[in-house]
Amino acid sequence: MVDAVPRARASADAGTLPVVDVIALIPAYQEATRIAPVIEAARRHLPVVVVDDGSRDDTAAVAEAAGATVLRQQPNQGKGAALRMGFRHALDAGCRAVVTLDADGQHDPAEIPDFLARWTATDAPLIVGQRTFGEMPFSRRIANELGTRTFSWAVGRHIADNQSGYRLIAASLMRRLLDSRETGFEFEVEMITTAIRAGMVIEWVPIRTIYAGETSHIRPVHHVSNFLRVAREARRTVRTPLPPESPVDRP
């Protein structure tokens, strides 16, 4: 673990963005064969921190060799728990935001500047990469379309993509999420509910939709069951605002 995260300067088509304290955060489980190119591409824009979520392969060693700072979580606890470990690291290091992306190549690191540019323009605490469902394999397209309709109904507004893991998350939202009990993929759905309840602006960035026949770590029945549980909880709580953040909790 490093004591501080260096400042990173990222460039976009419109010019050079101001210096921002941001890291790329990559949760990873059993991704030794795919993670290196993701890290190498992301490091062109930001310092990279990988949270190895109890992998039994060489994910951690490959990530370190590719230039990432690696945090180890043992045993395997799930994507949500891995993200929170990364959030704590980023907050302890004084980061203002993280950009999260998957380790398997489904997210193109070349799009990181798009998130930074939108953040610079809007200061939104949550910026979600919006995929094109029509470009997905049939089963995933149907699942995402149904999930979008269900979750949008639950929170009372249209949420274009509630399960995309490519996001920019500002420190103000990261702090709100540290006490979550969601350990799996559902954590990213709950994150949107938390942002709404906190009165935070949510922005969207179009991203490439990449599928190359990779093996998913999602267990379909378990995932659907947990998604519906989180959606029901969102429906129950979304109209109850969260209290303002205490000045003591702010840096």
N, C-alpha and C positions, 0 to 999 in steps of 0.2 A: 504494500500500500504506500502511496506517495503522500507527503505531508500537504501538498498544495497542487492544485490543477493550474497549469500555465494558461495564460490568456491566449486565445486563438483568433486569428484574423481570417475571415472567409470572404470569398469574392463571389459576386453574382453578375449576371449579364449587365445589369444596370450600373455596375461599378463596384467599388470596394466598400464593404460594410464596416461600420465602426467596430472597434475592438470590443468583444463581449466575452464574459466568463461563462463559457458553455463547454460541455463535454458530450461526446457521443457515448451512449450507454447501451451495451449489448448484452442482454441475458442469453445464456447459452447452456444447452444440455445435449451432450453427445454430438457435438458439431465439429469434431476434429478434421473431418474431410472437407468442410465447406467454409469454415470461419475465416481462414487467412485472407482470401481475396476481399472479403467484406471489410475486415480491419484495415487492410492496406489502402483500399479506396476511401474509407472514412477518414483516415489520418491525413488525407490531402486537404481536409477541411477543418477538422477538430481533433484534439486529443481524444483517445479512445480508452474507455474503461469497460472491461468484460467481467460479468458476474458468472462464474462457472457454477451452475446449480447442481452440484453433486455428480458430475459426469464420471463415468467409469473408463472413458477413453482418454485420449491425449488432448482434449479441448484446451485445458489450461496451458499446457506447454506450447501448443501451436499458437495460441493467442499471444503469449509472451514473446515468442520468437517473431511474430508479426508486428510487434511494437506496442501492444496494448498493456495497460496496467490491469492486472487480474486480481479480482476478489474471489475467494472460494467460499461457497456455501455448502456445508455438509450436515446431514445427507441431503439428497434431492428434496426440495420443498415446493417447487412450482414457480411459474413465471412471476406471479404477483409478489411472492416473497423475495425473489431475486431482484426485481425492480426496486423494492423498498430498501434492500441492502445498498443498491446503487444510489438511491436517493439520499440515504444517510451519508454515504461517502461524499457525494457532491455537495450537500449542505455543509458538512464539516469542513470541506475545502473552500467554501465561500462561493460556490458557483451560483450564478443567477438563473441558470436553466440547464436542462439536458435535452438532447435529441435521442430518442430511443428508436432502435431498429433491430430487426431480427438477424440472427446469426446464419441463417440458411440461404441467404441470397435473394429472398423475396422482396427486399427493399433495396433500391438503387442508391448507394451513398452519394452519387453525383447530384442527387436532389436535396442534399442537406442545405446548400445555400438558399433554396427556395423557402425553407422553413425559417432560416435566419432573416431573410428579407421580409417575410410576412410579420415576423415578430418585431423587427425594427419599425415597420410601418404601423403596427396595431397595438403592440405591447400586450397582446392577448396571453393570458396565463396557460392556455391550452390550444395548441394548433395540431389538428389531426390530418394525416395524409389520407385523402379520399381516393379509393380505388374505383375502377370501372367494373362493376359486377358482370357486365356482359362479356368481358374478356376472361372470365374464370371458367374452369371446368364446370360442367352442368350442375353437379351435386353441390359444389361450393357456392355457385351463383344462387341457387334456390335457397340454400341455408342462409346466405347473407341477406338476400332480399326479404325473407321471412323475418330474420332477426332485426332488420332495419324497421320494418313495419311494427313489429311487436314492441321494440324499445321506444320508438317514436311515440306510440300510443301511451306507453307507460309514463313518459316524462312530459307529455303534452306538447311536444314540438318536434319538428322534423330533425332527426339526427341522421346525417347522410351515410355515415359509416361508423358504427359503434365498436367494431372489432379490429380495426386497423391498428397494428402495433407501431407504425411509423408516426411519431409524435414529437412535438416540442412541448416540454412541460416546465413551467417556470417555478422558481423556488417557493412562491406563495402557495401554489397548489401542491407541490411536493410535501411541504410541511403538513398540509391538511390530510395527507394520505398515509402518513407514517403509522397511524394507529389502526389502519384497516386490518381486518381479519381474513380478507380474501387472499388465498395463496396461489390460485391458478390463473388461467386466462381471464376469468371473470373480473379480476382486479381492474382491467382496462375498461370494462363496461361500467363498473362502479365509479371509476375516476370521472366519467362524464357526469354522472348524477351528482357527485361531490362538487364539481365545478358549477353546475347549475344552481345547487343549493347555496353555494357561496356567492352567487351573483356574478360569477366570472364570465368574461367573454370567451366564446369558443369560435375559433377560426378554422378554415379548411384550406388545404393545399392539394391540388390534383397530383397524383403520383402514378407511376407506371404500375400495372398489374402484372406481376411476374409469377408464373407457375411453370416449373420444369420437371414435374413428376416427382418432386421431393416427398419424403416420408414425413407425415405430420405427427407431432407428439400429442395431438388432441385425441382424447377418447370420446367418440361421438355421443354415446348415450349419457355419459357422465357430464360432458360439456353442455348438452342441451338441457339436462336437468338443472345444472348450476346456473345456466343463462336465464332460464325461466324464473328461478328463485331470485336472482339479482334483479330481474325486470319487475317482479312483484314487489320487491322491497323498494325499488325506485318509484313505482306507482304510489306506494304508501307514504314515502318520505319526501318526495321531490318538492312538494309545496310547503315544506317546513324549512325556512331559511336557517342556515348555519349561523352561529353567533360570529361577530367580527373577530378577526384574529387578534389575540392579545398582544400588546406592544412588547411584552416579555418574550414572546415566541419569535419576534422578528429579529433579524441580525442587527 
